[in-house]
Each structure stands twice: as C-alpha cells, then as structure tokens.
Amino acid sequence: MDIKVLGSWCHNCLRPELLVGQILGDLGIEGNLTRIEDPRQIDRYALTEPPGLVINGELVPEGQVPTREELHTWIAAALTWARRATTQ
C-alpha cells in the first residue's frame, strides 16, 4: 500500500499523516507513507486545496481533514481493491 499526504507542516496536513500511521498499524498493514511538500510534485495530483491524500495513486477527497473513520474506510477499500487485482 502506497499512501502520500500532500501538504506542508501545518496541523491540517500532519493530522492525516498521524492517523494513517495508526490505522495501518491497527490493520496490521505495511505501507509506504510519504509526505509530499514540494509544490511541483503536489501539482502532479491536481490538488486544489491541501491537505490531500493519495492512496495507491488515487487522490481521495481533498481540502478537508478526514476523520479517522473516513481514513479507515478509504484504506480498507484500497486494500480490498489491491487484493482483488492480485487474485484476478
């Protein structure tokens, strides 16, 4: 699982990063969690308002600080899709 947090060191950008780390641990999933701060790299994802979250290459709703429940749902869905892709 590859997860990128798009944004800077602001509180709204750090919170999703911390929550994602906790959720990955809770689910027992190893993942690559990266913070992207460079505006040129962020522009590649067409982010209009930080923070942004990219899970396995897909930008999920942006410009909001997602709740723990939302993050858990998005990560679980991405994990399900990844498992389906490897079994087909």
C-alpha positions, 0 to 999 in steps of 0.5 A: 500500500502506497499512501502520500499526504500532500501538504506542508507542516501545518496541523491540517496536513500532519493530522492525516499523516498521524492517523494513517500511521495508526490505522495501518498499524491497527490493520496490521498493514505495511505501507509506504507513507510519504509526505509530499511538500514540494509544490511541483510534485503536489501539482502532479495530483491536481490538488486544489486545496491541501491537505490531500491524500493519495492512496495507491495513486488515487487522490481521495477527497481533498481540502478537508481533514478526514476523520479517522473513520473516513481514513479507515474506510478509504484504506480498507477499500484500497486494500480490498481493491489491491487484493482483488487485482492480485487474485484476478 
